[in-house]
Amino acid sequence: MTVTDKNILETYSGLFEGLSFSNKIELIERLTKSIKGNKSKENNFYKSFGAFASEKSAEEIVSEIKSNRNFKNKEIKF
């Protein structure tokens, strides 16, 4: 833990001393939920790699994407 992290924790703990018991419990619950939520987001991020599977070659995929492009010729008036 860096010195900056320690200072941040000390500052927050000083702020929390003024909270009531029920507010501290609520804060603990919210922090716990945020920690659990971050793990699932991180796991979903790493699971997304390599998710695209196709039997087509890269050249076929590129040519398919290019052939499906639609461009509109629209004049922009000022």
N, CA, C and O atoms as a Maestro MAE file, in Angstrom:
{
 s_m_m2io_version
 :::
 2.0.0
}

f_m_ct {
 s_m_title
 :::
 protein
 m_atom[312] {
  # First column is atom index #
  i_m_mmod_type
  r_m_x_coord
  r_m_y_coord
  r_m_z_coord
  i_m_residue_number
  s_m_chain_name
  s_m_pdb_residue_name
  s_m_pdb_atom_name
  i_m_atomic_number
  :::
  1 25 0.843 -1.170 0.000 1 A "MET " " N  " 7
  2 3 0.000 0.000 0.000 1 A "MET " " CA " 6
  3 2 0.893 1.240 0.000 1 A "MET " " C  " 6
  4 15 1.849 1.342 0.770 1 A "MET " " O  " 8
  5 25 0.561 2.160 -0.868 2 A "THR " " N  " 7
  6 3 1.365 3.372 -0.973 2 A "THR " " CA " 6
  7 2 0.996 4.370 0.127 2 A "THR " " C  " 6
  8 15 -0.018 4.221 0.809 2 A "THR " " O  " 8
  9 25 1.820 5.361 0.277 3 A "VAL " " N  " 7
  10 3 1.562 6.417 1.260 3 A "VAL " " CA " 6
  11 2 0.268 7.145 0.917 3 A "VAL " " C  " 6
  12 15 -0.505 7.501 1.807 3 A "VAL " " O  " 8
  13 25 0.039 7.364 -0.356 4 A "THR " " N  " 7
  14 3 -1.187 8.027 -0.800 4 A "THR " " CA " 6
  15 2 -2.413 7.207 -0.419 4 A "THR " " C  " 6
  16 15 -3.399 7.753 0.075 4 A "THR " " O  " 8
  17 25 -2.351 5.891 -0.649 5 A "ASP " " N  " 7
  18 3 -3.463 5.020 -0.282 5 A "ASP " " CA " 6
  19 2 -3.727 5.065 1.214 5 A "ASP " " C  " 6
  20 15 -4.881 5.097 1.643 5 A "ASP " " O  " 8
  21 25 -2.670 5.066 2.005 6 A "LYS " " N  " 7
  22 3 -2.835 5.134 3.457 6 A "LYS " " CA " 6
  23 2 -3.493 6.440 3.872 6 A "LYS " " C  " 6
  24 15 -4.364 6.448 4.742 6 A "LYS " " O  " 8
  25 25 -3.081 7.547 3.254 7 A "ASN " " N  " 7
  26 3 -3.692 8.847 3.568 7 A "ASN " " CA " 6
  27 2 -5.169 8.873 3.196 7 A "ASN " " C  " 6
  28 15 -5.988 9.420 3.934 7 A "ASN " " O  " 8
  29 25 -5.506 8.290 2.064 8 A "ILE " " N  " 7
  30 3 -6.908 8.235 1.640 8 A "ILE " " CA " 6
  31 2 -7.726 7.427 2.640 8 A "ILE " " C  " 6
  32 15 -8.817 7.841 3.034 8 A "ILE " " O  " 8
  33 25 -7.202 6.278 3.048 9 A "LEU " " N  " 7
  34 3 -7.920 5.450 4.020 9 A "LEU " " CA " 6
  35 2 -8.087 6.162 5.355 9 A "LEU " " C  " 6
  36 15 -9.150 6.087 5.970 9 A "LEU " " O  " 8
  37 25 -7.056 6.845 5.802 10 A "GLU " " N  " 7
  38 3 -7.147 7.584 7.057 10 A "GLU " " CA " 6
  39 2 -8.184 8.695 6.974 10 A "GLU " " C  " 6
  40 15 -8.933 8.919 7.925 10 A "GLU " " O  " 8
  41 25 -8.230 9.383 5.853 11 A "THR " " N  " 7
  42 3 -9.200 10.456 5.669 11 A "THR " " CA " 6
  43 2 -10.621 9.913 5.699 11 A "THR " " C  " 6
  44 15 -11.487 10.456 6.385 11 A "THR " " O  " 8
  45 25 -10.859 8.826 4.943 12 A "TYR " " N  " 7
  46 3 -12.191 8.229 4.930 12 A "TYR " " CA " 6
  47 2 -12.584 7.685 6.296 12 A "TYR " " C  " 6
  48 15 -13.728 7.856 6.717 12 A "TYR " " O  " 8
  49 25 -11.666 7.037 6.993 13 A "SER " " N  " 7
  50 3 -12.010 6.498 8.305 13 A "SER " " CA " 6
  51 2 -12.358 7.620 9.271 13 A "SER " " C  " 6
  52 15 -13.210 7.437 10.141 13 A "SER " " O  " 8
  53 25 -11.724 8.763 9.140 14 A "GLY " " N  " 7
  54 3 -12.080 9.922 9.957 14 A "GLY " " CA " 6
  55 2 -13.484 10.416 9.655 14 A "GLY " " C  " 6
  56 15 -14.216 10.820 10.558 14 A "GLY " " O  " 8
  57 25 -13.855 10.382 8.385 15 A "LEU " " N  " 7
  58 3 -15.209 10.784 8.001 15 A "LEU " " CA " 6
  59 2 -16.252 9.802 8.533 15 A "LEU " " C  " 6
  60 15 -17.344 10.205 8.935 15 A "LEU " " O  " 8
  61 25 -15.914 8.520 8.534 16 A "PHE " " N  " 7
  62 3 -16.863 7.495 8.946 16 A "PHE " " CA " 6
  63 2 -17.119 7.497 10.443 16 A "PHE " " C  " 6
  64 15 -18.141 6.977 10.892 16 A "PHE " " O  " 8
  65 25 -16.217 8.069 11.222 17 A "GLU " " N  " 7
  66 3 -16.404 8.100 12.670 17 A "GLU " " CA " 6
  67 2 -17.661 8.870 13.060 17 A "GLU " " C  " 6
  68 15 -18.265 8.573 14.090 17 A "GLU " " O  " 8
  69 25 -18.061 9.842 12.268 18 A "GLY " " N  " 7
  70 3 -19.235 10.639 12.562 18 A "GLY " " CA " 6
  71 2 -20.550 9.986 12.168 18 A "GLY " " C  " 6
  72 15 -21.619 10.502 12.493 18 A "GLY " " O  " 8
  73 25 -20.485 8.851 11.468 19 A "LEU " " N  " 7
  74 3 -21.706 8.192 11.017 19 A "LEU " " CA " 6
  75 2 -22.339 7.389 12.145 19 A "LEU " " C  " 6
  76 15 -21.659 6.938 13.066 19 A "LEU " " O  " 8
  77 25 -23.648 7.222 12.054 20 A "SER " " N  " 7
  78 3 -24.349 6.381 13.018 20 A "SER " " CA " 6
  79 2 -24.066 4.913 12.709 20 A "SER " " C  " 6
  80 15 -23.544 4.578 11.646 20 A "SER " " O  " 8
  81 25 -24.419 4.051 13.651 21 A "PHE " " N  " 7
  82 3 -24.179 2.620 13.488 21 A "PHE " " CA " 6
  83 2 -24.903 2.083 12.247 21 A "PHE " " C  " 6
  84 15 -24.319 1.328 11.469 21 A "PHE " " O  " 8
  85 25 -26.166 2.466 12.059 22 A "SER " " N  " 7
  86 3 -26.935 1.959 10.908 22 A "SER " " CA " 6
  87 2 -26.361 2.462 9.589 22 A "SER " " C  " 6
  88 15 -26.371 1.736 8.595 22 A "SER " " O  " 8
  89 25 -25.861 3.695 9.570 23 A "ASN " " N  " 7
  90 3 -25.239 4.216 8.351 23 A "ASN " " CA " 6
  91 2 -23.944 3.486 8.037 23 A "ASN " " C  " 6
  92 15 -23.632 3.251 6.870 23 A "ASN " " O  " 8
  93 25 -23.186 3.126 9.066 24 A "LYS " " N  " 7
  94 3 -21.955 2.362 8.851 24 A "LYS " " CA " 6
  95 2 -22.265 0.988 8.279 24 A "LYS " " C  " 6
  96 15 -21.567 0.517 7.381 24 A "LYS " " O  " 8
  97 25 -23.306 0.342 8.792 25 A "ILE " " N  " 7
  98 3 -23.710 -0.967 8.270 25 A "ILE " " CA " 6
  99 2 -24.122 -0.843 6.806 25 A "ILE " " C  " 6
  100 15 -23.750 -1.677 5.981 25 A "ILE " " O  " 8
  101 25 -24.890 0.199 6.486 26 A "GLU " " N  " 7
  102 3 -25.309 0.430 5.096 26 A "GLU " " CA " 6
  103 2 -24.098 0.647 4.197 26 A "GLU " " C  " 6
  104 15 -24.050 0.131 3.080 26 A "GLU " " O  " 8
  105 25 -23.138 1.398 4.672 27 A "LEU " " N  " 7
  106 3 -21.924 1.653 3.905 27 A "LEU " " CA " 6
  107 2 -21.151 0.361 3.662 27 A "LEU " " C  " 6
  108 15 -20.651 0.133 2.560 27 A "LEU " " O  " 8
  109 25 -21.053 -0.472 4.674 28 A "ILE " " N  " 7
  110 3 -20.361 -1.762 4.531 28 A "ILE " " CA " 6
  111 2 -21.058 -2.622 3.485 28 A "ILE " " C  " 6
  112 15 -20.400 -3.252 2.657 28 A "ILE " " O  " 8
  113 25 -22.391 -2.649 3.521 29 A "GLU " " N  " 7
  114 3 -23.141 -3.436 2.534 29 A "GLU " " CA " 6
  115 2 -22.902 -2.932 1.115 29 A "GLU " " C  " 6
  116 15 -22.722 -3.723 0.189 29 A "GLU " " O  " 8
  117 25 -22.902 -1.629 0.953 30 A "ARG " " N  " 7
  118 3 -22.687 -1.066 -0.388 30 A "ARG " " CA " 6
  119 2 -21.268 -1.321 -0.891 30 A "ARG " " C  " 6
  120 15 -21.064 -1.620 -2.067 30 A "ARG " " O  " 8
  121 25 -20.294 -1.203 0.003 31 A "LEU " " N  " 7
  122 3 -18.913 -1.497 -0.394 31 A "LEU " " CA " 6
  123 2 -18.753 -2.958 -0.787 31 A "LEU " " C  " 6
  124 15 -18.059 -3.279 -1.752 31 A "LEU " " O  " 8
  125 25 -19.399 -3.838 -0.033 32 A "THR " " N  " 7
  126 3 -19.338 -5.266 -0.341 32 A "THR " " CA " 6
  127 2 -19.940 -5.544 -1.710 32 A "THR " " C  " 6
  128 15 -19.373 -6.299 -2.499 32 A "THR " " O  " 8
  129 25 -21.105 -4.926 -1.997 33 A "LYS " " N  " 7
  130 3 -21.739 -5.104 -3.305 33 A "LYS " " CA " 6
  131 2 -20.854 -4.580 -4.425 33 A "LYS " " C  " 6
  132 15 -20.779 -5.187 -5.494 33 A "LYS " " O  " 8
  133 25 -20.185 -3.457 -4.188 34 A "SER " " N  " 7
  134 3 -19.335 -2.890 -5.245 34 A "SER " " CA " 6
  135 2 -18.137 -3.783 -5.522 34 A "SER " " C  " 6
  136 15 -17.693 -3.887 -6.665 34 A "SER " " O  " 8
  137 25 -17.614 -4.424 -4.493 35 A "ILE " " N  " 7
  138 3 -16.480 -5.334 -4.689 35 A "ILE " " CA " 6
  139 2 -16.925 -6.554 -5.483 35 A "ILE " " C  " 6
  140 15 -16.233 -6.981 -6.407 35 A "ILE " " O  " 8
  141 25 -18.068 -7.113 -5.128 36 A "LYS " " N  " 7
  142 3 -18.579 -8.282 -5.844 36 A "LYS " " CA " 6
  143 2 -18.911 -7.938 -7.282 36 A "LYS " " C  " 6
  144 15 -18.670 -8.745 -8.180 36 A "LYS " " O  " 8
  145 25 -19.459 -6.752 -7.520 37 A "GLY " " N  " 7
  146 3 -19.823 -6.321 -8.870 37 A "GLY " " CA " 6
  147 2 -18.612 -6.146 -9.752 37 A "GLY " " C  " 6
  148 15 -18.675 -6.457 -10.941 37 A "GLY " " O  " 8
  149 25 -17.504 -5.657 -9.210 38 A "ASN " " N  " 7
  150 3 -16.297 -5.453 -10.003 38 A "ASN " " CA " 6
  151 2 -15.722 -6.765 -10.495 38 A "ASN " " C  " 6
  152 15 -15.213 -6.830 -11.614 38 A "ASN " " O  " 8
  153 25 -15.789 -7.803 -9.693 39 A "LYS " " N  " 7
  154 3 -15.251 -9.099 -10.108 39 A "LYS " " CA " 6
  155 2 -16.023 -9.656 -11.281 39 A "LYS " " C  " 6
  156 15 -15.424 -10.184 -12.218 39 A "LYS " " O  " 8
  157 25 -17.356 -9.549 -11.251 40 A "SER " " N  " 7
  158 3 -18.141 -10.090 -12.356 40 A "SER " " CA " 6
  159 2 -17.918 -9.278 -13.629 40 A "SER " " C  " 6
  160 15 -17.879 -9.851 -14.718 40 A "SER " " O  " 8
  161 25 -17.771 -7.957 -13.518 41 A "LYS " " N  " 7
  162 3 -17.485 -7.141 -14.696 41 A "LYS " " CA " 6
  163 2 -16.129 -7.505 -15.278 41 A "LYS " " C  " 6
  164 15 -15.975 -7.591 -16.496 41 A "LYS " " O  " 8
  165 25 -15.150 -7.718 -14.412 42 A "GLU " " N  " 7
  166 3 -13.816 -8.077 -14.878 42 A "GLU " " CA " 6
  167 2 -13.844 -9.445 -15.552 42 A "GLU " " C  " 6
  168 15 -13.219 -9.631 -16.596 42 A "GLU " " O  " 8
  169 25 -14.555 -10.397 -14.971 43 A "ASN " " N  " 7
  170 3 -14.652 -11.721 -15.570 43 A "ASN " " CA " 6
  171 2 -15.339 -11.661 -16.921 43 A "ASN " " C  " 6
  172 15 -14.904 -12.321 -17.864 43 A "ASN " " O  " 8
  173 25 -16.410 -10.876 -17.032 44 A "ASN " " N  " 7
  174 3 -17.095 -10.733 -18.312 44 A "ASN " " CA " 6
  175 2 -16.182 -10.113 -19.356 44 A "ASN " " C  " 6
  176 15 -16.228 -10.496 -20.525 44 A "ASN " " O  " 8
  177 25 -15.361 -9.168 -18.952 45 A "PHE " " N  " 7
  178 3 -14.428 -8.541 -19.877 45 A "PHE " " CA " 6
  179 2 -13.451 -9.577 -20.432 45 A "PHE " " C  " 6
  180 15 -13.233 -9.644 -21.642 45 A "PHE " " O  " 8
  181 25 -12.865 -10.382 -19.550 46 A "TYR " " N  " 7
  182 3 -11.895 -11.370 -20.010 46 A "TYR " " CA " 6
  183 2 -12.550 -12.515 -20.780 46 A "TYR " " C  " 6
  184 15 -11.913 -13.113 -21.646 46 A "TYR " " O  " 8
  185 25 -13.791 -12.823 -20.485 47 A "LYS " " N  " 7
  186 3 -14.490 -13.869 -21.223 47 A "LYS " " CA " 6
  187 2 -14.811 -13.441 -22.652 47 A "LYS " " C  " 6
  188 15 -15.017 -14.287 -23.522 47 A "LYS " " O  " 8
  189 25 -14.854 -12.129 -22.899 48 A "SER " " N  " 7
  190 3 -15.212 -11.647 -24.228 48 A "SER " " CA " 6
  191 2 -14.109 -11.871 -25.259 48 A "SER " " C  " 6
  192 15 -14.379 -11.842 -26.459 48 A "SER " " O  " 8
  193 25 -12.886 -12.092 -24.821 49 A "PHE " " N  " 7
  194 3 -11.800 -12.320 -25.764 49 A "PHE " " CA " 6
  195 2 -11.953 -13.680 -26.434 49 A "PHE " " C  " 6
  196 15 -12.200 -14.694 -25.782 49 A "PHE " " O  " 8
  197 25 -11.801 -13.669 -27.736 50 A "GLY " " N  " 7
  198 3 -11.879 -14.917 -28.486 50 A "GLY " " CA " 6
  199 2 -13.297 -15.438 -28.632 50 A "GLY " " C  " 6
  200 15 -13.493 -16.595 -29.003 50 A "GLY " " O  " 8
  201 25 -14.290 -14.607 -28.348 51 A "ALA " " N  " 7
  202 3 -15.673 -15.057 -28.386 51 A "ALA " " CA " 6
  203 2 -16.186 -15.209 -29.815 51 A "ALA " " C  " 6
  204 15 -17.147 -15.942 -30.048 51 A "ALA " " O  " 8
  205 25 -15.562 -14.531 -30.769 52 A "PHE " " N  " 7
  206 3 -16.011 -14.607 -32.157 52 A "PHE " " CA " 6
  207 2 -15.385 -15.823 -32.817 52 A "PHE " " C  " 6
  208 15 -14.164 -15.942 -32.916 52 A "PHE " " O  " 8
  209 25 -16.244 -16.713 -33.264 53 A "ALA " " N  " 7
  210 3 -15.754 -17.920 -33.943 53 A "ALA " " CA " 6
  211 2 -16.428 -18.016 -35.298 53 A "ALA " " C  " 6
  212 15 -17.644 -17.861 -35.414 53 A "ALA " " O  " 8
  213 25 -15.637 -18.270 -36.304 54 A "SER " " N  " 7
  214 3 -16.171 -18.395 -37.647 54 A "SER " " CA " 6
  215 2 -15.277 -19.324 -38.452 54 A "SER " " C  " 6
  216 15 -14.069 -19.403 -38.228 54 A "SER " " O  " 8
  217 25 -15.887 -20.014 -39.380 55 A "GLU " " N  " 7
  218 3 -15.145 -20.906 -40.275 55 A "GLU " " CA " 6
  219 2 -14.554 -20.128 -41.460 55 A "GLU " " C  " 6
  220 15 -13.712 -20.646 -42.194 55 A "GLU " " O  " 8
  221 25 -15.004 -18.888 -41.635 56 A "LYS " " N  " 7
  222 3 -14.552 -18.072 -42.761 56 A "LYS " " CA " 6
  223 2 -13.151 -17.549 -42.496 56 A "LYS " " C  " 6
  224 15 -12.740 -17.381 -41.348 56 A "LYS " " O  " 8
  225 25 -12.434 -17.296 -43.567 57 A "SER " " N  " 7
  226 3 -11.105 -16.702 -43.437 57 A "SER " " CA " 6
  227 2 -11.260 -15.209 -43.174 57 A "SER " " C  " 6
  228 15 -12.339 -14.644 -43.351 57 A "SER " " O  " 8
  229 25 -10.185 -14.589 -42.756 58 A "ALA " " N  " 7
  230 3 -10.215 -13.157 -42.473 58 A "ALA " " CA " 6
  231 2 -10.562 -12.366 -43.724 58 A "ALA " " C  " 6
  232 15 -11.305 -11.387 -43.654 58 A "ALA " " O  " 8
  233 25 -10.027 -12.782 -44.872 59 A "GLU " " N  " 7
  234 3 -10.302 -12.089 -46.125 59 A "GLU " " CA " 6
  235 2 -11.779 -12.180 -46.492 59 A "GLU " " C  " 6
  236 15 -12.354 -11.209 -46.984 59 A "GLU " " O  " 8
  237 25 -12.396 -13.330 -46.259 60 A "GLU " " N  " 7
  238 3 -13.818 -13.489 -46.557 60 A "GLU " " CA " 6
  239 2 -14.670 -12.590 -45.650 60 A "GLU " " C  " 6
  240 15 -15.638 -11.981 -46.106 60 A "GLU " " O  " 8
  241 25 -14.314 -12.515 -44.404 61 A "ILE " " N  " 7
  242 3 -15.058 -11.685 -43.463 61 A "ILE " " CA " 6
  243 2 -14.945 -10.209 -43.844 61 A "ILE " " C  " 6
  244 15 -15.934 -9.477 -43.813 61 A "ILE " " O  " 8
  245 25 -13.739 -9.781 -44.201 62 A "VAL " " N  " 7
  246 3 -13.527 -8.386 -44.598 62 A "VAL " " CA " 6
  247 2 -14.314 -8.069 -45.860 62 A "VAL " " C  " 6
  248 15 -14.961 -7.025 -45.932 62 A "VAL " " O  " 8
  249 25 -14.274 -8.941 -46.851 63 A "SER " " N  " 7
  250 3 -15.010 -8.677 -48.090 63 A "SER " " CA " 6
  251 2 -16.517 -8.681 -47.847 63 A "SER " " C  " 6
  252 15 -17.242 -7.918 -48.486 63 A "SER " " O  " 8
  253 25 -16.999 -9.518 -46.943 64 A "GLU " " N  " 7
  254 3 -18.425 -9.537 -46.609 64 A "GLU " " CA " 6
  255 2 -18.843 -8.230 -45.937 64 A "GLU " " C  " 6
  256 15 -19.895 -7.674 -46.249 64 A "GLU " " O  " 8
  257 25 -18.024 -7.751 -45.028 65 A "ILE " " N  " 7
  258 3 -18.324 -6.484 -44.348 65 A "ILE " " CA " 6
  259 2 -18.337 -5.338 -45.354 65 A "ILE " " C  " 6
  260 15 -19.238 -4.500 -45.335 65 A "ILE " " O  " 8
  261 25 -17.348 -5.305 -46.220 66 A "LYS " " N  " 7
  262 3 -17.275 -4.228 -47.216 66 A "LYS " " CA " 6
  263 2 -18.444 -4.279 -48.187 66 A "LYS " " C  " 6
  264 15 -18.951 -3.234 -48.595 66 A "LYS " " O  " 8
  265 25 -18.880 -5.472 -48.564 67 A "SER " " N  " 7
  266 3 -19.984 -5.581 -49.521 67 A "SER " " CA " 6
  267 2 -21.322 -5.191 -48.896 67 A "SER " " C  " 6
  268 15 -22.255 -4.824 -49.611 67 A "SER " " O  " 8
  269 25 -21.421 -5.268 -47.587 68 A "ASN " " N  " 7
  270 3 -22.676 -4.928 -46.918 68 A "ASN " " CA " 6
  271 2 -22.759 -3.465 -46.491 68 A "ASN " " C  " 6
  272 15 -23.750 -3.055 -45.887 68 A "ASN " " O  " 8
  273 25 -21.753 -2.691 -46.792 69 A "ARG " " N  " 7
  274 3 -21.773 -1.276 -46.446 69 A "ARG " " CA " 6
  275 2 -22.764 -0.529 -47.322 69 A "ARG " " C  " 6
  276 15 -22.884 -0.796 -48.518 69 A "ARG " " O  " 8
  277 25 -23.469 0.407 -46.711 70 A "ASN " " N  " 7
  278 3 -24.412 1.259 -47.438 70 A "ASN " " CA " 6
  279 2 -24.044 2.709 -47.186 70 A "ASN " " C  " 6
  280 15 -24.002 3.161 -46.042 70 A "ASN " " O  " 8
  281 25 -23.781 3.430 -48.254 71 A "PHE " " N  " 7
  282 3 -23.442 4.838 -48.140 71 A "PHE " " CA " 6
  283 2 -24.557 5.656 -48.752 71 A "PHE " " C  " 6
  284 15 -25.130 5.284 -49.776 71 A "PHE " " O  " 8
  285 25 -24.857 6.765 -48.121 72 A "LYS " " N  " 7
  286 3 -25.869 7.674 -48.643 72 A "LYS " " CA " 6
  287 2 -25.184 8.942 -49.109 72 A "LYS " " C  " 6
  288 15 -24.376 9.528 -48.389 72 A "LYS " " O  " 8
  289 25 -25.509 9.354 -50.302 73 A "ASN " " N  " 7
  290 3 -24.994 10.613 -50.811 73 A "ASN " " CA " 6
  291 2 -26.012 11.682 -50.445 73 A "ASN " " C  " 6
  292 15 -27.046 11.830 -51.096 73 A "ASN " " O  " 8
  293 25 -25.705 12.401 -49.420 74 A "LYS " " N  " 7
  294 3 -26.617 13.439 -48.940 74 A "LYS " " CA " 6
  295 2 -25.866 14.748 -48.884 74 A "LYS " " C  " 6
  296 15 -24.793 14.850 -48.290 74 A "LYS " " O  " 8
  297 25 -26.455 15.748 -49.515 75 A "GLU " " N  " 7
  298 3 -25.831 17.056 -49.537 75 A "GLU " " CA " 6
  299 2 -26.106 17.762 -48.208 75 A "GLU " " C  " 6
  300 15 -27.242 17.791 -47.736 75 A "GLU " " O  " 8
  301 25 -25.087 18.313 -47.629 76 A "ILE " " N  " 7
  302 3 -25.231 19.046 -46.385 76 A "ILE " " CA " 6
  303 2 -25.340 20.524 -46.739 76 A "ILE " " C  " 6
  304 15 -24.455 21.087 -47.383 76 A "ILE " " O  " 8
  305 25 -26.441 21.148 -46.308 77 A "LYS " " N  " 7
  306 3 -26.674 22.561 -46.625 77 A "LYS " " CA " 6
  307 2 -26.337 23.387 -45.383 77 A "LYS " " C  " 6
  308 15 -26.679 23.029 -44.256 77 A "LYS " " O  " 8
  309 25 -25.667 24.482 -45.629 78 A "PHE " " N  " 7
  310 3 -25.279 25.390 -44.544 78 A "PHE " " CA " 6
  311 2 -26.114 26.628 -44.565 78 A "PHE " " C  " 6
  312 15 -25.932 27.510 -43.726 78 A "PHE " " O  " 8
  :::
 }
 m_bond[311] {
  # First column is bond index #
  i_m_from
  i_m_to
  i_m_order
  :::
  1 1 2 1
  2 2 3 1
  3 3 4 2
  4 3 5 1
  5 5 6 1
  6 6 7 1
  7 7 8 2
  8 7 9 1
  9 9 10 1
  10 10 11 1
  11 11 12 2
  12 11 13 1
  13 13 14 1
  14 14 15 1
  15 15 16 2
  16 15 17 1
  17 17 18 1
  18 18 19 1
  19 19 20 2
  20 19 21 1
  21 21 22 1
  22 22 23 1
  23 23 24 2
  24 23 25 1
  25 25 26 1
  26 26 27 1
  27 27 28 2
  28 27 29 1
  29 29 30 1
  30 30 31 1
  31 31 32 2
  32 31 33 1
  33 33 34 1
  34 34 35 1
  35 35 36 2
  36 35 37 1
  37 37 38 1
  38 38 39 1
  39 39 40 2
  40 39 41 1
  41 41 42 1
  42 42 43 1
  43 43 44 2
  44 43 45 1
  45 45 46 1
  46 46 47 1
  47 47 48 2
  48 47 49 1
  49 49 50 1
  50 50 51 1
  51 51 52 2
  52 51 53 1
  53 53 54 1
  54 54 55 1
  55 55 56 2
  56 55 57 1
  57 57 58 1
  58 58 59 1
  59 59 60 2
  60 59 61 1
  61 61 62 1
  62 62 63 1
  63 63 64 2
  64 63 65 1
  65 65 66 1
  66 66 67 1
  67 67 68 2
  68 67 69 1
  69 69 70 1
  70 70 71 1
  71 71 72 2
  72 71 73 1
  73 73 74 1
  74 74 75 1
  75 75 76 2
  76 75 77 1
  77 77 78 1
  78 78 79 1
  79 79 80 2
  80 79 81 1
  81 81 82 1
  82 82 83 1
  83 83 84 2
  84 83 85 1
  85 85 86 1
  86 86 87 1
  87 87 88 2
  88 87 89 1
  89 89 90 1
  90 90 91 1
  91 91 92 2
  92 91 93 1
  93 93 94 1
  94 94 95 1
  95 95 96 2
  96 95 97 1
  97 97 98 1
  98 98 99 1
  99 99 100 2
  100 99 101 1
  101 101 102 1
  102 102 103 1
  103 103 104 2
  104 103 105 1
  105 105 106 1
  106 106 107 1
  107 107 108 2
  108 107 109 1
  109 109 110 1
  110 110 111 1
  111 111 112 2
  112 111 113 1
  113 113 114 1
  114 114 115 1
  115 115 116 2
  116 115 117 1
  117 117 118 1
  118 118 119 1
  119 119 120 2
  120 119 121 1
  121 121 122 1
  122 122 123 1
  123 123 124 2
  124 123 125 1
  125 125 126 1
  126 126 127 1
  127 127 128 2
  128 127 129 1
  129 129 130 1
  130 130 131 1
  131 131 132 2
  132 131 133 1
  133 133 134 1
  134 134 135 1
  135 135 136 2
  136 135 137 1
  137 137 138 1
  138 138 139 1
  139 139 140 2
  140 139 141 1
  141 141 142 1
  142 142 143 1
  143 143 144 2
  144 143 145 1
  145 145 146 1
  146 146 147 1
  147 147 148 2
  148 147 149 1
  149 149 150 1
  150 150 151 1
  151 151 152 2
  152 151 153 1
  153 153 154 1
  154 154 155 1
  155 155 156 2
  156 155 157 1
  157 157 158 1
  158 158 159 1
  159 159 160 2
  160 159 161 1
  161 161 162 1
  162 162 163 1
  163 163 164 2
  164 163 165 1
  165 165 166 1
  166 166 167 1
  167 167 168 2
  168 167 169 1
  169 169 170 1
  170 170 171 1
  171 171 172 2
  172 171 173 1
  173 173 174 1
  174 174 175 1
  175 175 176 2
  176 175 177 1
  177 177 178 1
  178 178 179 1
  179 179 180 2
  180 179 181 1
  181 181 182 1
  182 182 183 1
  183 183 184 2
  184 183 185 1
  185 185 186 1
  186 186 187 1
  187 187 188 2
  188 187 189 1
  189 189 190 1
  190 190 191 1
  191 191 192 2
  192 191 193 1
  193 193 194 1
  194 194 195 1
  195 195 196 2
  196 195 197 1
  197 197 198 1
  198 198 199 1
  199 199 200 2
  200 199 201 1
  201 201 202 1
  202 202 203 1
  203 203 204 2
  204 203 205 1
  205 205 206 1
  206 206 207 1
  207 207 208 2
  208 207 209 1
  209 209 210 1
  210 210 211 1
  211 211 212 2
  212 211 213 1
  213 213 214 1
  214 214 215 1
  215 215 216 2
  216 215 217 1
  217 217 218 1
  218 218 219 1
  219 219 220 2
  220 219 221 1
  221 221 222 1
  222 222 223 1
  223 223 224 2
  224 223 225 1
  225 225 226 1
  226 226 227 1
  227 227 228 2
  228 227 229 1
  229 229 230 1
  230 230 231 1
  231 231 232 2
  232 231 233 1
  233 233 234 1
  234 234 235 1
  235 235 236 2
  236 235 237 1
  237 237 238 1
  238 238 239 1
  239 239 240 2
  240 239 241 1
  241 241 242 1
  242 242 243 1
  243 243 244 2
  244 243 245 1
  245 245 246 1
  246 246 247 1
  247 247 248 2
  248 247 249 1
  249 249 250 1
  250 250 251 1
  251 251 252 2
  252 251 253 1
  253 253 254 1
  254 254 255 1
  255 255 256 2
  256 255 257 1
  257 257 258 1
  258 258 259 1
  259 259 260 2
  260 259 261 1
  261 261 262 1
  262 262 263 1
  263 263 264 2
  264 263 265 1
  265 265 266 1
  266 266 267 1
  267 267 268 2
  268 267 269 1
  269 269 270 1
  270 270 271 1
  271 271 272 2
  272 271 273 1
  273 273 274 1
  274 274 275 1
  275 275 276 2
  276 275 277 1
  277 277 278 1
  278 278 279 1
  279 279 280 2
  280 279 281 1
  281 281 282 1
  282 282 283 1
  283 283 284 2
  284 283 285 1
  285 285 286 1
  286 286 287 1
  287 287 288 2
  288 287 289 1
  289 289 290 1
  290 290 291 1
  291 291 292 2
  292 291 293 1
  293 293 294 1
  294 294 295 1
  295 295 296 2
  296 295 297 1
  297 297 298 1
  298 298 299 1
  299 299 300 2
  300 299 301 1
  301 301 302 1
  302 302 303 1
  303 303 304 2
  304 303 305 1
  305 305 306 1
  306 306 307 1
  307 307 308 2
  308 307 309 1
  309 309 310 1
  310 310 311 1
  311 311 312 2
  :::
 }
}
